[in-house]
Amino acid sequence: EIDAAAQAGIDIVQIPAFLSRQSRLLEAAAGSGCVVNVKKGQFLAPEDLHHVAGKLEAAGGQRILFTERGTTFGYHDLVVDFRGFAVARDLGWPWVFDVTHSLQRPSGQGAVSGGTPDLAPMMARAACAAGVDGLFLEVHPEPARALSDAATQLPLESVEGWLPLAVDIHRRTREARAAERR
């Protein structure tokens, strides 16, 4: 399936968090020639991704992204340890923050996941200040009608209001890091 995706012109192959340590899947994705985006498993520490990076690089992966989406904490919460962005930067590959999935509350509503999408602007700003390379957001014109992850989908018009500030924080953080290296 991954080879078919590459032949169809798909630019990014995403490895889901629960499959982020599956060697054969990682090797196949790396060999596709596509950008490989690995969502860090909720059970992994950021420094454990060096094993994943090694597998991808050994299989020929040259365009790799890692995405943080939170770590399991208790039974119904994900938390984001922003110190992990500094650790991940040392891997040498871009680090993306999945804002909306980090706000999930797995099984928080009984049979389905809940969420706290109202925290999205703050989490995005914090990630940009921590030095993340990019943001991933799931938006929908009517979040309650979304077929997947409705509890954390963001209304597009709300994102347009707060995203420019997060982008400005990102720019200022990059400038500050560049000045620190001089």
C-alpha positions in Angstrom: 0.0 0.0 0.0 2.8 2.4 0.7 4.4 1.8 -2.7 1.0 2.4 -4.3 0.7 5.7 -2.4 4.1 6.8 -3.6 3.2 5.9 -7.2 0.0 7.8 -6.9 1.9 11.0 -6.1 1.1 11.1 -2.4 3.8 13.2 -0.8 3.5 12.2 2.9 3.0 8.8 4.5 1.9 9.1 8.1 2.7 6.4 10.6 0.0 6.3 13.3 1.2 6.7 17.0 0.3 3.1 17.9 2.4 1.8 15.0 5.4 4.1 15.6 7.7 1.3 16.5 6.8 -1.2 13.8 10.1 -1.9 12.0 8.7 -3.3 8.8 6.2 -0.5 8.4 8.9 2.1 9.1 11.2 0.5 6.5 8.5 0.3 3.9 7.6 4.0 4.4 11.2 5.1 4.3 11.7 3.2 1.0 8.7 4.8 -0.6 10.5 8.1 -1.3 7.7 10.0 0.4 8.1 12.3 3.4 7.5 10.0 6.4 5.6 11.6 9.3 5.8 9.5 12.4 3.4 10.4 15.2 5.2 9.7 18.5 3.4 6.9 20.4 1.7 8.0 23.6 3.9 5.4 25.3 7.2 6.7 24.0 9.6 9.3 25.5 10.9 11.8 23.0 14.4 10.4 23.3 13.2 7.0 22.3 12.5 8.3 18.8 16.2 8.1 18.0 15.6 4.3 17.5 12.7 5.2 15.0 14.9 7.7 13.2 17.7 5.1 13.0 15.3 2.6 11.4 14.0 5.2 8.9 17.5 6.4 8.0 18.9 2.9 7.6 16.0 2.1 5.2 16.8 5.1 3.1 14.5 7.7 4.6 15.7 11.2 3.8 12.6 13.2 4.5 11.4 12.6 8.1 9.0 14.4 10.4 8.1 13.6 14.0 4.8 14.6 15.5 4.1 15.0 19.2 0.5 14.3 20.1 0.7 13.9 23.9 1.7 11.2 26.3 -0.8 9.0 28.2 -1.3 10.2 31.7 -3.8 8.3 33.8 -6.8 6.8 32.1 -8.5 9.7 30.3 -5.8 12.3 29.7 -3.0 13.1 27.4 -0.3 15.6 28.5 2.4 17.3 26.5 5.8 17.7 28.1 7.2 20.7 26.3 10.7 19.8 27.4 10.4 17.0 24.8 10.7 19.6 21.9 14.2 20.4 23.0 15.1 16.7 23.2 13.5 16.0 19.8 15.4 18.9 18.2 18.6 17.0 18.9 17.4 14.2 16.5 18.0 16.6 13.6 14.6 16.2 12.0 11.6 18.6 12.0 9.2 18.3 15.0 5.5 19.0 14.5 2.9 19.5 17.3 -0.5 17.9 16.7 -2.5 20.5 18.6 -5.9 18.8 18.3 -4.9 15.3 19.1 -3.0 16.5 22.2 -6.4 17.8 23.5 -8.1 14.4 23.3 -9.4 12.7 26.4 -9.4 9.0 25.3 -12.6 7.3 26.2 -13.4 10.5 28.2 -17.0 10.4 27.2 -17.5 6.7 27.8 -17.7 5.0 24.4 -15.9 7.8 22.5 -13.1 10.2 23.2 -13.8 13.6 24.6 -11.6 16.6 24.4 -10.8 20.2 25.4 -10.5 22.1 22.1 -10.9 25.4 24.0 -7.2 24.9 25.0 -6.0 24.8 21.4 -4.8 28.5 21.2 -2.8 28.2 24.4 -1.2 24.9 23.5 -0.3 26.1 20.0 1.4 29.2 21.5 3.2 27.2 24.1 4.5 24.7 21.4 5.7 27.6 19.2 7.5 29.2 22.2 9.1 25.8 22.9 10.5 25.7 19.4 8.3 23.4 17.5 8.8 23.4 13.7 5.2 23.2 12.7 1.6 22.8 13.9 -1.0 20.2 12.8 -4.6 21.1 13.4 -7.8 19.4 12.5 -10.5 21.9 11.5 -14.1 21.5 10.4 -16.8 23.9 9.3 -19.1 22.2 11.8 -17.0 20.3 14.4 -19.9 18.5 16.0 -20.7 16.9 12.6 -17.1 15.8 11.9 -16.9 12.0 11.2 -13.7 11.6 13.2 -12.4 13.3 16.4 -15.5 15.6 16.6 -14.6 16.4 20.3 -11.4 18.1 19.3 -12.0 19.5 15.8 -11.7 23.2 15.7 -14.0 25.6 13.8 -12.0 27.2 11.0 -13.1 30.7 11.8 -11.7 30.4 15.4 -8.3 29.3 14.1 -8.0 32.3 11.9 -8.4 34.5 15.0 -5.5 33.0 17.1 -3.1 31.3 14.6 -1.3 34.6 13.6 -0.2 35.1 17.1 1.2 31.5 17.3 3.0 32.1 14.0 4.5 35.3 15.4 5.7 33.5 18.6 7.2 30.9 16.3 9.1 33.5 14.3 10.4 35.2 17.4 11.5 32.0 19.0 13.5 31.0 15.9 15.1 34.5 15.9 16.0 34.1 19.6 17.5 30.6 19.1 19.6 31.9 16.2 20.8 34.8 18.4 21.7 32.3 21.2 23.8 30.3 18.7 25.9 33.3 17.7 
